[in-house]
Amino acid sequence: MIRHTEISDSDLRNKIRQQKIRLGGNSKLKIYGILRCAAGKRMKRENRVFFTSEQEARQNNYRPCGRCLKIEYKKWKSEFI
């Protein structure tokens, strides 16, 4: 997990281009989603984190975004019903 406040913008762009960063998340809400998600683009920089994989996000106790990862969110939610 990489915090947005701990990485420079140029390093961030390079890691995204190299596919080393694939998902973004909100550290306060513990939600992760794709980088193009409209909900994720609105969050504050100090709350934003990045992941290399869905597995990494899950290991850090983050849940899928209900907007951009609907199928994964439904699977996650069904685990609690």
C-alpha positions in Angstrom: 0.0 0.0 0.0 1.3 3.4 -1.0 -0.1 6.6 0.5 -0.6 9.5 -2.0 1.1 11.9 0.4 4.3 9.8 0.4 4.9 9.6 -3.3 5.6 12.3 -5.8 3.3 12.9 -8.7 6.0 11.9 -11.3 6.7 8.6 -9.4 3.0 7.9 -9.2 2.5 8.4 -13.0 5.5 6.2 -13.7 4.2 3.4 -11.5 0.7 3.6 -13.1 2.2 3.4 -16.6 4.4 0.4 -15.5 1.2 -1.3 -14.1 2.8 -1.3 -10.6 -0.3 0.6 -9.3 -3.6 -0.7 -10.5 -6.1 0.3 -7.8 -6.8 3.3 -5.6 -8.5 3.5 -2.2 -9.7 5.7 0.6 -7.9 5.1 3.9 -10.7 6.5 6.1 -13.5 4.6 4.5 -11.4 1.4 3.7 -12.8 1.2 0.1 -10.8 0.4 -3.0 -11.6 0.8 -6.7 -10.3 1.4 -10.1 -8.2 4.5 -10.8 -10.8 6.0 -13.2 -13.7 5.8 -10.7 -15.5 9.1 -10.4 -16.0 8.6 -6.6 -12.2 8.0 -6.1 -11.2 11.1 -8.0 -13.2 13.3 -5.5 -11.4 12.1 -2.4 -8.8 14.2 -0.5 -5.2 13.5 -1.3 -4.4 12.7 2.3 -7.0 9.9 2.3 -5.9 8.3 -1.0 -3.8 5.1 -1.1 -2.8 2.9 -4.0 -2.5 -0.9 -4.4 -0.8 -3.2 -6.9 -3.6 -5.8 -6.8 -7.0 -6.6 -5.4 -5.4 -9.1 -3.1 -3.2 -6.5 -1.5 -6.3 -4.3 -0.9 -8.2 -7.1 0.7 -5.2 -8.0 2.9 -5.3 -4.5 4.2 -9.0 -4.9 5.1 -10.4 -2.7 2.3 -13.7 -3.5 0.6 -14.6 -3.1 -3.1 -16.2 0.1 -4.4 -19.9 -0.4 -5.0 -19.8 2.0 -8.0 -16.9 0.8 -10.1 -16.5 -2.8 -8.9 -20.2 -3.8 -8.7 -19.6 -7.5 -9.1 -16.8 -7.7 -6.5 -18.9 -5.5 -4.2 -21.9 -7.9 -4.4 -19.6 -10.9 -3.7 -18.1 -9.0 -0.7 -21.5 -8.0 0.6 -22.9 -11.5 0.3 -20.2 -12.8 2.6 -22.0 -11.0 5.5 -25.6 -12.0 4.7 
